[in-house]
Amino acid sequence: MTDNPSVLQLHHPDDNRFSLRFISDDKQDRSKKASQLSEESDVEMAIADESLSGGMVHLLYTRPLFETAYPAFETQEDVIEWFDAEFSGGDKQILFAIIDIFDGILTEKEKQGAEFSMYKTMDLEKIPGILNRVEWRQLVPDVGTELLSYFILAHPMPNTNHRTGIGLLDRYLTSYDEGFTMPDTGEEGQWYQWAREFIYDSKRILTLRNQLPLLMWARQTGTNALSAKKESRLLSQRST
């Protein structure tokens, strides 16, 4: 790895709602990909060009289009009917807890006057799969670790997946010890040092895990690192 690595922008430099979707050293290839994606009515695109150590690369960024973070329903009765049809009683208890945690995060950010972006619709259907993956007959710390890990891997929220997962872990641990208090993980705009390494490393792993073929190609163009919001995520020598 060089001392001055070539850095690729994971999000569009002018609008971080757009995430990197396609890379090519051939501008026509990017145009072809954009033409294919234009047939998808729920995707918006943006482009950028960067000069890396391997030459000029042409980037295509996309973002999903959606009207609201929550599934759309016309009436409260429709909401109740959908929950009853899709989820068991136990699953609904967890879902309502997660929604409550997420709403609490939104309320806190509003009080702080912080900007909050939502990148997709909430994937509530993923929650039962998370719960089914956890081996519940273990020591409490092991169950808590699996619950947090699987929640973050599933990424069901429109934003704040790590904070919501930590809130869910807090609810689980409190169910065993009412006096338990989760340490503060950070304040607006930053994570405290004890949490930062875990958060940033898990984000790096998620990025590599979810976009491995794309990033392997980026590595071949001379890219050594990704710039994503406030942190940089290094690509290993083998992009794994």
N, C-alpha and C positions, 0 to 999 in steps of 0.2 A: 504494500500500500504506500502511495506516495505521500510526502509531507503536505502537499497542497492538492487534495483530492478533487476530482471533477464531481460536482454536486448536481444532482438532478432534482427538480422540483416535483414532489409528489402531488402537490396541489397547484392549480394555475396561479401564476404570480399576481394576477389582477383580481382574482376571485377564488378564495380557498374553498368554496362550495363545490368546485370542480376537481375531480380526482383523476389521476393519470390512468388512461385506458389503453393507449396504443402508442408504440414508438417505432419509427422507421427512419432509415437514412435515405429513403426514396420518397419524395414529396407526393408522387402519384399514388403510392401505396396508402399513404394517409388519406388521400382524397377518396380512394376506393372504400376504405374502412368507414369513413364518414358517410359515404353514400349508403352503405349497408345499415349503419346505425340510424340514419335518417328515417328508415322505415319503422323504427320503434317510436311510438307517439309519446312515450313516457320518459324520454331521454333528451336532455339539452347538451350541446357540445360547444367546446372552445378549443382553440389551437394555440400553439406557441412553437418557436424554434430556438434551439440552443446549440452553441458551439462547444463541443466537448473535445477531449484529447484525441478521440478517434475520428473527429470531423463533425460536420453539421448533422443534427438529428431533428426530426420533425415529430412533434408531440401532439397527441389528441387527448383532450380531457372531456369527461362527461359528468353530469350530475342527474340524478333521478328527479322527475317532476312529480309533485304530489301536492294536494290541497291542505292536508292536515296531518299531524303526527299520529293522531288516533284514527282507527277505522271509522269510516263515515256511516252514520246512522241518522235516520230522520226523527225517530222518537226514542224515548227512554225504554219503551216496551220492546223496540227492536234490539236495543242493546242487551236487555235481559234475555230475550229469546236467543240471540246469537251466543251469549256466554253459556246458557243452559245447553245449547245444541253442540257446542264445540268442546266444552271442558267439563271435567268431573268436579265434584264438590271440593275435593282437596286441592285440585289445580286452581280453582277459582280463588281460594283463600290466598294462595301464593301470588296469583295475578293481581288481586286487589292490593296486596301489600306492596308489590313492585310499583304499581301505578301510584300509590300513595307516596312512596319514596321519591319517584320521579317528579310528581307534582310539588313535593317539598323542595326539591332542588330548584325547580323553576321559580317557585315563590321566593326562595332565598336570593336567586340571581336578580329577580325583579327589584327586591329591596335594595340590592347593591348597585342597581342601575347598570348591570353588566349586560353586554351584548350576548345573545344566545341564538345560535343557528341550529336548525334541525335539518338533517341531511336525507331523511327517508321516513316512511311510515313506520310506526312501532310494529314489530313482528311478534305479537303476543302468541302466535301459534308455535313459536320456538320454545316457549317456556316449559311446557310439559316434557319435551325432549331433554331439556337441561335437568329437570328433576329426576327423570328416569335413568340418566347416566350416573347420578350420584349413588355411591354405595353407602346407604344410610346406617348400616350396622357396623360402624367403626367408632373409633375414638372421636370425640367432638372436634378437636383440631383438624383431624383428617377429613371429616365430613365438610367442615367449613372451608378447607382448602379446595376440595373438589367443587363445591358449590360456587365459590368465587371464580375458579378457573374456567369451569364450563360455561358460566354466565358470560364471562368476557369473550370466550371463544365464539359463542353463539352470536354475540353482538346484536341483541334484539331491540335495543332502544334507538331512537332517532338521534341521540347524542348522549353524552355523559354515561356511557356504558360502564366505565370503571367506577365512577362515583356511585351509580345506582347499584352495581355489584357489591361495593363495600357496604352500602346501606342495607342490602339484603343479608350480607354476612352479619352485620350488627344485629338485625332482627333475629337471626337464627341463634346467635350466641346469647342474646338476652333471654331467649326462651328457656335456656338452661340456667342462667344466672341473672336475676332481675337487677342485681347491682353492677353488672358489667357495663363498662363505658368504653366505647370505641375511641381510641386516641384521635385527635384532630389530624386529618391527612394533609391539610393545607388551607390556604385562603384564596380569594379570587385572583386568578392569574398565575398561581404557582402551587406546586406540591411541596410539602415539607420534605426534608432530606431523607427521612426514614422511609417514606413512601415513594419518593421520586425514582429510585433505582428500579423498584418493582414495576411502577407504572410505565416508565420509558422502555424498559427491557421487554415488557409484554407487548407494548405497541410495536416495537421493532419486530418481534417474532410474528405478530399478527400480520404485519405488512409483508414480510417475506413469505409467510404461509399462504396468504390469500392471493399474492401476485407473483409467485415464483417464476413462471415462464417469462413474464414480462421483464422481471428484474434480472433474470439470467441473460436476456438479450441486452439489457442496458449495461450490464457488466462488460459485455463484449465490445461495447462502443467506447469503453474507457471510463465509465461511471464507477466511482468508488463509494459514494454516499448519497443518501436521499435527504432532502430538506423537507420536513413535514411540520408545518406550523412553527412551534417554538423549539423543536428539538431536531437534531440530525440523526438519521438512522443509517448506520454503516452497513454496507454490503460486505459479506465475508469474501475471502479469496475465491470461494466456489459458489457464492451467491446462494448459500443454503442457510 
